[in-house]
Amino acid sequence: MPEREKSINFHRETERIQSECGLFAVYLKDPTDTDVRAISFQAGTDLQHRAEGSAGMWISNGKSSDSVRESGTVAVAFQDGRNLPFVENPHIAFLHTRYPTAGGSNHKPNIQPLFLDGITFGHHGNLTNAQEISDRIGFVHQGESFPDSDSWIALNAIVKEKGSTLAEKVINAQKNFEGGWAFIVTDGEIIVASRDPHGIRPLSVAVLGDEASSKGYVLSVESCVFNKMDVSDFREVLPGETITIDKSGVKTVDINPKEQMSCLFEFVYMMRPDSEFLGEIVYKTRREAGRQLWNEAPVELEKGEELVVMPVPNSGRPSALGFFHEAQNDLGLRVTYDEGLLSNAYSGRNFIKSSAQRKAYLKFYAIKELLVNKVVVLVDDSIVRGDTAPVLVEMCKEEGAKKVHMRVASPPIKHPCHWGVAMPTYEELLANKILSLTDREEHLGVASLAHLSLDGLIKATGVSKDKFCTHCFDGKGPPLNGRGAIPLRE
């Protein structure tokens, strides 16, 4: 096969790869003070909810480095901390958790961080113009022993870019990138980190120890990892901002923002509830979304009926509590809150599993005594593919529920994400496959189904609507290689 043809086929493959990842890095001024490996391992467990497919850790003392990259969860990849990289007195560490989806995403060389010409690279998100970047730098697929991801293309572009410093190379290379990204890059001496100009993907930087006499600095896609660290202050890396981290501190070396379009789905599902995003605590926004949901779509009860509010575990809990408290204001003692559905804590999150793994009967179990002869409303944060919800409804009925309603604390998801969340095709989205709400009610087996409106969801976040990418809900997001959203099928 001609080299050019191989390149084209390769990029048709990588355009389908969407990866929702966990990304973390630490820089210590005094490596004898703290073990960067221990910090990184803990950060990996705190970011495990974002991705369960593989994990990689890299450490360096500026002269030598080592890495471990394996498939599986953080605990499996690093054997509960027994299989960690080792060098004497490392002062820099990277940690990456990766979500495997389509195409080459199960390809082991894709496990990050990635390495090329003395540069170590971590990427969270997705580049939408990987083909164009590849053509620009003359990249050709290098064989089965090499990565085949958009992240590898980005690293090759950075290495080949003009610039007298690593920061200059990153700044110049990403001027040609489109999509959503958080990059962390190092040569073993200095860390360079950046966020895409629209701020689609999250990234925060924090100070370890007192700000006046800091021990070092940490970077993470979620602030929840800072909660168990000696962090005195943190902030989000701004849209389009590139920063450097070394012994002298954190410096902004470039900022080139465009219209901010941060991912609204981070609030809905991806982030851990104790994370802070755009200045708001995620848990509070989800609870408020539940309140808004009752106000927009209360459950109508017949005479003599009582309602039991039940969350779809575990991510539906904050919204279900808000929904219950607001319902209680209207219905008083006619409404109660209970958890008749529970999940196996060791089975992982259904949304970040491949379709063959989404086995709800294996993950969830029901408590009959809490369901029998009850009118139940299941409250969930979102419905993406709709694989789990029908099974949960059926479980409730099998255990004796009189009637099952469903309320969802986000709008119907009608469009795939191209910027780093694993919703890559229209065909797999329930709201696109079944356009009619009545037909979706029948498909799910519920007495009624209602979603929170987009305005209601944004109101719950407390953030201005013009700060969000809402593409998965209404098709409005950053330009996609000059193209608008693909319209919903008729």
NORHUSUL-V203295 format. One line per field, one symbol per residue. phi: phi as a letter, one per 20 degrees, with the letter a starting at -180 (. if undefined). psi: psi as a letter, one per 40 degrees, with the letter a starting at -180 (. if undefined). burial: 1 if it has 9 or more other ideal C-beta (glycine too) atoms within 8 Angstrom, else 0. A space follows every 50 residues. Layout:
phi=???
psi=???
burial=???
This chain:
phi=.ggffffffffffffefccecdbbbccdfcfeebefffffffffffdffe acfbbccccbdndcbbbccbfofgfffdllneddfbbflfdcbdccdcde cemefefgfffefdcalnddccccpbeedgfffgffemfcgdofedfcdf fffffffffeffqecfffffgffffeecpdbcdccbdndcddcbcffemf eeaccceemfffcferbccbfcfgfffddedeabbfffgmedcdcbffpd cedabbfdgfbffffgffbfffgefdclncffgffffffffffffebfee degnecddecfefdfefgfffffffffffedmffccdbdedcdffdenef fedfgfefdffeedbddgfedfmdeddedcfacdemfegfffffffffeo ffbcdcccebfgedcfeddpdfcecffeegfefcffffffgffemdfbcb dfffffffgffmdfgfededgfecndbggdlndefffffe
psi=hidddddddddddddehhhhihhiiihhdheedihddddddddddeeded hediiihhiieddiiiihhiiaiddddeffeegiihihfiehiihhhihh bibeeehdeehiiihhfehhhhhhahhefdddddddefhhheideiifid dddddddddeiiheiddddddddedeiiahihihiieedihhiiiidefd iihiiihhaiddgidaiihieieddedeighdiiihhihehhiihadeah hheihgiahhgihdedddddiideihhfeihdddddddddddddddgihh iiheiihhhhihieeeddddddddddddddebeehihigehiiheeeihd dfiideeggddddiiihddedhfihhhhhidihcdfddddddddddddee hdihihhhfiihheiiheeeiggeiddehdeddgdhddddddddfidihi iiiddddddddeiideeihfdddeehaiigfeiaihihi.
burial=00000111011011011111111111111110010111111111111101 11111111111000111111011111110000011010011111111111 10111010011111010011111111111111111010101000011111 11111111101010011111111101111111111111011111110111 11111111100001111111111111001011010111111111110001 00110011011111111111111010100111101111111111011010 10000111111110111111111111110010001010111111000101 01100001010011011001110111111111111111111111111011 10011111111111111111111101011111010000111011110111 1101011111101000111111111011010000100100
